[in-house]
């Protein structure tokens, strides 16, 4: 101990080296906290150095990334990261279990009560500290230890930031009511979620109880898109080299700038997360489960990972992606990507999106971060980059058949319609395509014309597509000829189609074009749908209609209450037609403007009841 006190007296001159020389190395204590053993941890290797090392030289880029939702995709639970209130509250899941939430100082806890089961007649209670969170934009989900080393289990409720309420995890997806998503997620984070919600993930899985999961950084950080930065930092300690590259505009070979990669490689940087991927071999799958995939920005994505092109739950029957977060699958099937050329260029993710807000972008940071679209790419200018001919007003009007300033002359609405689903709402397709009634009949996917003109039939859409673009109309049955397409999808469609209609009836362009009063009984029908997501979205759309803004209803309440509320809404709407109304065959309105209940019930009896799961 004497040598230690002598060394302390030397002040700044006392170094670890001198301690060792004095024989005091056995007294040196590493005061760094031991790594957590109950959750995945961050460790730096393979050249990864963390985003903290980027800040000094790239302050503007670091600042915009820090305020993005990429950064907060995965976080360690703490007072600064939790968006949800943790006032003591008890949430009940549909399997009979309950979850009591409580904050204890800087920690967030749940007490789980499992109902009596086949193992005994008494409820089983357990306490768990919430350790990690996923999301911070629309929803936030929470994970706790599953009783094994670093194995995560999902709490079956998420917090809706927009609605400021807790919801069952099942409600976040289009999923059958008999499916219990919230009880299926032990180890899922370690195997699946970390692929896209962290930087350089390594599951390190040996069994369901042995998951020494590690990542370079939680969230989508700098090196997720730019690659490992150790070599870059070392090379640029030389200021002469640093400024030579900066002033010349040349790409620094020690780091990847996705916007300066060849077009195909550039979009693959986004595709590593924004695609439905699969390992190309059993060896690659095993390698991922142990030490992660080998892809780094700038590599050929499909050297190890294959792009899935079909499968229930994520694709329409023709291979078009129908869920959120998988935009790369749509991009690579688009003509602007497949048939781009040197003159017009090749469409990439960076044609429209920017991952760092630029100095000339005056939008509030939150607005940019919402979808990270460039400020000048929110309208037809996105397409006019290559299709400059449509900057001429007359040419645009001739092409679309709509007024130039109307929603019908929006390139996005016609060629990237809302046919996908995610985050409890419809999302734009990122597969650029043309409206087609044939494709609607083949796949069940709503076409752009009928998504806006909700009061029109498929026959009406086919006729207009023939008149304007020479498309031969397909054969249609009696209902497709006389009943509005949106009503057919609402009453006869599968759960995915019904969810899209529940959303579309609250979409402002469709409301303006189609009117809204007639929608009320159809939204009421969707509000008693067996699928949580359908009911939720239908209620949101109904609240946009005059007189229905504050009607008492909870989409996640007991089914009996929902049916009663829907019945009251329909009866009140029918009563409002007592003064008379107009006959509209396509909307099933009779001579008095009331609903033709006979046709309504007949179509409803033909509803597609096949289970649908749209897994993002």
N, C-alpha and C positions, 0 to 999 in steps of 0.2 A: 504493500500500500504506500510505502514511503516514496517509491519512485513515481507513483501516480501524482502525489501531492507536489513533488518537485516539478513535474512536467506541467501541471496546471499553473504553477507560479510563473512559468515562462511566458504566459499570455499567448500572443499571436505566433510566437516562435515554436510553440509546442505543437508538433505535427504527429500524425499517426506513424510516420516513419521513425521519428525519434523514440516514440513509445516502444516500437518493436525492438529498436536497438538496445533499449534499456531493459528488455526482457518483460515488458508489460503488455505484450500483445494479447495475453490471456485475459486481460482486464477490459479490452475493447468490446463494447456491447453495441450490436446493431439495433438502433432504436426505431427502425422502420417497422410499422405494424405488420404482423404476419398476414399473408394473403387469406382472404375469406375461404372457408372450406364448404360453406353451405350454398354457394352460388358460383356461376362461371366468373372468371377473373380476366383482367387485362394483363397480358405479358408481351413484351417487345422482343421479337427475334426475326430472323429471315430478312433483315434490312429495314424493318418497320420501326419508326421512331416516334410516332404519334403526332397529332395535329398541333400540339403545343410548340413543337420545334419549327413550325411553319410561320408562326405569327410574326416574328421579328422582321423577316424580309418581305412578307406578303400581308401587311396589316389590313388592307382593304378587302382582299379576298377572304382572309380569316374572319373578318368582322361579318361579312355577308353570309358566309357558311355558318357562323356561330348563331345567326338569327334565322337559320333555315330549319325546316322540320326534318331534314335529313339528320342533322346532328342529334336531335332528341328522339330519334326512333327507338333507341334503347337507352335506358338510364337506370342507375342505381337509385332505389327509392330513398327519398329524403325530403325534408321540408321544402327545398328549392325545386324539386322535380315533380312533386305530386300536384296535379291539377284538381283532383277531386277533394271534396270536403269529407272529413272523417269524423264528423260529429257522431256519437254513438248511434248506430242504426242497424237494424237487422233486416237482411235481404233473404228471401226464400226462393230456392231453386225448385224447378218442376219435379225433381226426383224426391222431394220431401226434405232435402237438407236445408239448413239455414246457415247464414254467415253474418256474424255480428262484427261490425267494423268499429275500430277505436284507435285513436292516436294516443300514444304514450310518450310524452316528451317529443323527441325527434324521430321516434319509431312509429311504424304503422302496422297494426295487428288485426288479425281476424280470428274469431272463435268459431270453429266449424262444429255444427251439431248434425250428425248423421242419424236418420230415423231408425227405429228398431228394425232389424233385418233377420236374415236366416241364422246369423251367428248368436243372436240373443234377443231379449225382449226389452232391453233398455237402450235409450239413445246413447250414442258414442260422441263424446266431445273432445276436441283438440284445439290447441292454440298454435298459430303460425305467424311469424313475422313476415311481412311482405318485403321482398328483397329487390325485385327488378320490375320495371314498367316498360310497356311497349306503346308507342304513340304519344302525341301531344297536340295534334292538329284537330282532328274530329273526335277521336275516342282515346281513352287511355285504359289499357289492360294491365293487370298486376299478376306477378308470379311469386310463388313461395317454394320453399324446399320440400321435395316429395318424400323425404325420409332417407335419401341416399346422397352420397357425395356429389355435390354440384348438379344434381338432377332437379329440374324445375317442373312445377305443376301450376297450371293456370287457375286463378280464381274465376269461377264461372259467371262473373259479372264484370262488365266494363262500365266506365264512366263516360257518358256522352257530354263532351265539352260544350257543344252547341245547345243542347237541351238542358244542360245542367241537371242531369239525373242519372241514376244507376239503371242499367238494363242487363238482362241476361245476355251472355255471349251469343247464344243461339239467335237472338234478334238481330245481330249485326250482319247475318248472312241470310240468304234465301235457303232455308233448310227445313225439312219436314218436321212437324211437331213431335213425332215419335223419336227423333234423333236427339241425343243428349250430348251436344258438342262439349259442354262444360265439364263433363266427366271423362273425356277421352284424351286429355292433354298432358298426361304425365310423360315427361321426356321430350315432348314435341319441340320445345324451344331449343333443346340441345341438338336435335336432329335436323329440324327444318327451319324454324324462325330465324336462327342465327345466320343462315345463308345470306339473307338480304338485309337484316337489321343490324349487322355489325361489320367491322372491317377486319379482314383476314381471319375468318373463323376456323377454328380447329375443334371439332366435336370431341375427339379423343375418347371414343366410346369403346369399351370392352364388353359391357353387358348393360342391362337395364338398370343395374344398381351401381355401375362403375362408369361414370362420365366425368372425366377430368377436363371439362370443357374450358377452353381458353380462346381469347380473341386478342387482336392487336389493340382494338379500341371499340368501345360500345358506340352504337350509332354508325351512320355512314359518314366517315371522316375523310380528310384530305386524301389519304393514301388509298382509299377505296377506288378513287377515280384517277389518281396520278401515279399510283404504284409506290413501292417502298422508297423512302427518301433518304436513306442513310448515305448512299453514294453521292446524291445531289448535294447534301449539306456539306459533306467533306470536300467536294470539288469546289464549292462556292465560298469556302473560307478565304479564297484568294479574291480580293476585291477587283483586281484587274480582269480576271476571267469573268466575274459576275457582270461587270459593266459592259464588257465586250459583247456578251450575249444579249444583254438588255438593249443596247444601242443598235445592234445589228438586226434585231428582230428574228434572228435564227433560233431554231428549237434547240434547247439544251438536251443533249442525248442522255444525260444522267437522270432525267425525270420525264414523265409522260404528260403532255398537254393534249387531252382528248380532242380539242377543237382543231389541232394541227395534224392529227392522224389522217390517213387515207379514209374516205367516207365510210367504207364498210367496217374498218377497225374502230372508227370513232363511235358509231352507234352500238357496237358490241360492248363498249364500256358501260353503257346504260343497260344493255341486254343481260349482263351478268346477274342483274336483280330483276329487271322489268321484263321478264320472259318466263314462260313455263319451260323449265329445263329438265333434263334427265341425264343421268350418267350413261356414257356410251358403252360401258362394259361393266361386268361384275367387278373387275379389278379396280376400275375407276370409282365405283360405288364404295367398295371397301376402303379405298384410299381416302375418300372424302370422310367417311365415318371415323377414321383414325386421325388424319392430319389435314383435312380440308382439301378442297380442289386446288389444282395448280395454276388456275387462270390468274393472270395479272394484266392490268390495262396495257393495251398494245398487242397482246397475244391474239391468236386466232381463237375465238370463243369456242368454236365447235371442234377444236382439236381434242377436247376431253369431254365437253358437255354437248349433248344433242338438244335441239329445239323440238319440243313436242308440237304436233300439228293437229291432234284430235283427242277426244276423250270426253265423256260426260262430266258435267260439273264445271267445265272451263271453256268449252267450245260449242259453237253452233254446229249443226251437222255437216256443213260444208267446210269446216276448219277455221272459220272466223272466230277470233277470241271474243268471249262474252263476259269476262270478269275484269275487275280493275287491277292496276298494278302490273299488267302484262302487256304494255303497249308495244314492246319490241316485236312481239308475235304479229301484231297488226302491221307495223311498219314494213317488215321484210316481205309481206305479201302485197304491198302496194305498188301500182305501176310506176309511181314517181321514184321509188327505190329500185325496182327491178329493171326499169327501162330508162333510167337517167343517163345523161350523156355529158360530154365535156362542155358542150355549149350551154345547156340549161342547168347542168349540175345534177347531183344525186341527192335525193332527199335524205337527211339524217335527223337524228333527234335535235341536233344543234341548229338546224334550219329554223326552228321555232322557239326552242328552249334555251335559257341561259342559266348556268348553275351559280353564277356570281352576278349580283346586281351591279350594273355599270354606273359610272358617275353621272351620266346624262339621263338616267332613269329616275324621274322625280316622283314616282309612286311611293306611297308609304311602304315600309319594309314588309309589313304583313301582307299587303296586296301582292307584291312580287312573290313572296314566299308561298302563297296559296298554291300555285301550280308552276311557278318559275318559267312562265312564258315571257318572251321578250315583249316590251311595251308596244312595239309596232307590229306585233304578230297576233293581235287579238281580233283582227278583222280580216277582210279579204286580202290585205297586203301580204299575208302569209303565203297565199297561193300565187299572188301576182309576182312573186320573186321569179317564178319560172313562166307563168302564164300572163305575160305583160299585156296581151291583147285585151284582157278584161278590165284594164284600167279605163278603157273607153266606156262611158256610160251606156251608149247605144248598143254596143257589142254585148255588154253584160246583160242588159234588159232583153235583148234578142235571145241570148243563150238561156236565160232562166225563165223567161215568161212572166217575170214579176217586176214590180217597181224596184229600181236600183237600191233604194234605201230600205226596202222591206226585208223581213226575216227570210223570205223566199229567195232573195238574191244573195244570201250568205253562203259562201262556198262550204263552210263548216257544216251548216244544217243539211245540205244536200249530199255532201260527199263524206262527211264524218258524223253521221247522225248518232243519237243517243240509243245505242243498241246493246251496250254493256251494262253491267251492274256491279256496284261496290260501294262501301261506305254508306249503306242505306239510301242509295240513290242511283239514278241512271248516269252513265258516263259516255263520253263520245268514243265511237270506234276510232282506232288509230290505223285501221286498214282503209285506205282511201278507195271508195267504190262509187258506183252509180246507182240511183234508185232503180229497183227492179221488183215488179210484182211476181215474176217467175221465181225469184229467189225467196220471196216471202212464202209462196206456196210450198216450195221445196224444203225450207228450213224452219218456217214459223217465225222468222225474224221480221219485225216490223220494218217497213220501208220508209224512207225519209218523207215521202209525200203524205202518207197516212199518219205519220208521227206528228206532223204539224196540223194537217187537216183531219182532226179527230172525228169530225162529223161526216166524213165522206167514206164511200165504199171502196173496196178494192177495184171494182169495175170502173169507178170514176178515175182512180189513179192510173189504171191501165189505159184508159181512153186518152188521158192527157199525155202520158208517156208516148203513146203512138202518134198523137198529133204533133208533138214537139220534136221527138227524137226518132220516130219511125220504128219503135219497138212493137213487135207483133203481140197483141193481147193474148194471154193464155185463156184456156177454158176455165170458167168459173161456175160454181154451183149457185143455187137460188139465193142462199143466204149471203154469199160473197158478192152477189150482184145487187142485193137490196138492202143489206144491213151494214151500217158503218163498221169499218174494219176494227176500230178501237173497241166497239161493243162486242164483237166476236172474240177478240183477245181477252176482254174483261170477263166475259161469261163462260166462254168455252176453252180459253187458253190454259196452258200449264202455269205453274206458279211463277216461273220466270217472266212469261209474257204478262201475267197479271200484275207483277211488281212494276214492270215498265209502264203499263197503263196507269197504275196508281200514281206514278211519278209524272207522266206526260200530262195528266189532267190538272197538274199544278204548274206546268211549264208556261211561262208568260207568253211566248210567241204562239203556242197552241191555243191558249185562252183567248188571245186577241183575234185569232183567225176563226176559231170554231165556236165562240160563245161559251158560256159556262153554266147557265141555269140548268140545262138538260143533263149535266154531268152528275148532279147531286144523287139521284137514286143509284147510279152505278158505283159512285164512290162509297155510298152506304153499303152496297153489297160487298165491296172489297174490304170494308171495315169489319166484316165478320168472317173474313177469310181464315182458314186454319193456319196460315203462315204468318208469323210475327211481322216479318219485314213488309209484307203486303199491307197488313192492317196499319202499321206505323206510317207508311208512305201515303196511303189513302187518306188518313186523318190529316196529315200535313197539307195535302192538296185541298181537302174540304175546307180547312180553316182559311183558305184564300178566297172563298166564295162569300159574297155579302150576306150577312145574317147568320153565318155559321162559324164565325171567328172564335167564339167562346163556348161552343156546345160542350157539355160535360161528356168526356169520353177518355178512356185510357187504353191505348192499343195493347198494352201488356197486362191488362187486368183479366179477371176471370172471364172465360168465354161466354158464359151466360149473360153477363152484363153487356158485353160487346154486341151480342145479337139483339138484345133489347134496345140498346141505343140506336143501332142501325135501323131497326124496325120503326122506331119513333121518327127518325130522320126521314125515311121514305114516306111515312104517313103524313108528316107535316108538309113535305114537298107536294104530295098528291093533293092535299087540301088546298094548297096555295094555287092550284090550277082550277079551282072551282069557278073562277071568273071566266074560264075559257082559255083556249090557246090554239096554236096552229098545228095541223097535222104534218108530221115529218116522218115519213116511212123509214128512212135510214136510221133514225134515232128511236124507233119504236114508239113514237108518239101518235095517238089516235086523233080523231077529229076534235076532241076537246083539249088536246095538248097533254093528256094524261098518258101514263105508261101503259102499253099493251102488255098486260101481265101474262097472257097466254104465251106469246112468243118469248118474252123474257124468261119464263120458267122453263120453256122447252130448250132454249139455248143453255140455260144453267144446268139442266140435267145432263147435257152432253159435255160437261167440263172435263178436261184432261186431268185425271187424278193421279197420274204417274208421279212418284216422288221426284222432286227436283232439289238438288243441292248445288248452289253456285258458290264454289270455294275459291276465294281470292288468292 
